[in-house]
Amino acid sequence: MLYINELRNILNSKKEFNCRVWLSTGEIMVCNKVVCTSNYHKGTANLLFTESREVRKVRVICIFEINDEEIYI
């Protein structure tokens, strides 16, 4: 189990990771092989999918699992 501060450290490291995110619809988005390209003070992060080169903006608080470890808020 990781704390939210450790999650922020992983996002700022610019290294590749896997995560799972809750969407506003209640669905779960599985993000494999992503890199955080930018992290904003408003609580959002841009995730770059390395295989498809797609960029998605997600709320950091909605990330509940990273590299198969749960996030403790």
N, C-alpha and C positions, 0 to 999 in steps of 0.2 A: 504494500500500500504506500502510495506517495502523497505528500502534501502538495497543496496548490503552488507553493513557492518553488518546489522542485519541478513542477510542470512548467512554470515560467522559465526556469533555468534551461530546461530542455528546448523550449521554443526559441530562446535567445541563442542557443548554441549553433544553429544553422546546420544541424546534422539530421540525417534521414531517420524517420521513425514511423511507427504504425499507431493509429489511434481510432477510437470510436467516439462519435459525437451525437448528442440528441439534437434533432431538428425541431423547428417550431411546430411542426405537425405531429410531433410525438414519435416519429420514426427514428431509427438509428442509422446513421451513415458510417460505414466502415471505410476508413482512409488508410490504404496501404502504400508504403513508400512515399511519404510526403515530407516536405521541408517547409518550415515556417519562413516566409520571405520577409515579413514585417509583423511587428507586434505593437499595437496601439495602446495608449493609456486609457482609452475608453472601454477596454476589455475585449477587443476583437483581435483576430490574427488572420493573416492571409496564408493559406496552405497551398503549396504548389505540389501537385501530383507529378512525380518525376517521370512516370511512364507516358502519360497523356499530355503533359504540360498545361493542364487545366489549373486555374487558380480559383479557390473558394474562400470566401470570408466567413469565419465562424466566430461565435462568442467563446471566449476562453473558458468561461464558467460552465459551458455546455459540454466540454470535453470531460468524459467520465472514465476513460481508460486510455492508457498510453503504454505501448510496448508490453501488452498483456498484464499491466498492473493497474489496479483501481486508483482513482484520485480521491483523496480525503480532503474535503473542503473545510 
